[in-house]
Amino acid sequence: MVYALDIPANEKITKKYTVPGFYDYYHTPKNRDYVNMRLIKQKDYFGFSFERKDLKTGNPWSIPESVLMGKMKNRDDTVEVQLIPMGCTLLRRVTFR
């Protein structure tokens, strides 16, 4: 499974179809906080812990059932992050320095 940093998005409808509720969308990042995120190497690992959630939602794509919790650097600040399965994201970042 590939885990990713979810990027909050703005959503704009670009096309409406004759079928009710069916649209094309354009998504843009709400902010650029994700741009400078980098991993913090700690000895032989990257300091993330695996957490499994027993949600039983019936739709694992809307709410992830597992996450990686850890810390990353954003410029000079250390921030807590949650990496979620790539399939649960709309805009995402999956590679870091």
PEHU-V611113 format. One record per pair of residues at least 4 apart in sequence whose ideal C-beta (glycine too) atoms are under 6 Angstrom apart, sorted by sequence separation. I is the first residue (numbers start at 0). J is the second residue. D is the distance in whole Angstrom. If there is no record, write none. Layout:
i=[I,I]
j=[J,J]
d=[D,D]
This chain:
i=[83,16,41,59,72,73,56,15,38,70,54,14,70,71,12,13,54,13,52,68,10,11,51,66,67,10,50,66,8,9,50,9,47,48,63,63,6,7,47,46,63,60,6,60,4,39,39,36,37,36,35,35,38,37,33,37,28,26,26,2,4,5,2,8,3,8,5,0,1,6,3,3,4,3]
j=[87,21,46,64,77,78,62,22,45,77,62,23,79,80,22,23,64,25,64,81,24,25,65,81,82,26,66,83,26,27,68,29,67,68,83,84,28,29,69,69,87,86,33,87,33,70,72,71,72,73,73,74,95,95,92,96,90,89,90,67,82,83,82,89,85,90,88,84,85,90,88,91,92,93]
d=[5,4,4,5,6,5,5,6,5,5,6,4,6,5,5,5,6,5,5,6,5,5,5,5,4,6,5,5,4,5,6,6,4,5,4,5,5,4,4,5,5,6,5,6,6,6,6,5,5,5,5,5,5,5,5,5,6,6,6,5,6,6,4,5,5,5,5,6,4,4,5,4,5,5]
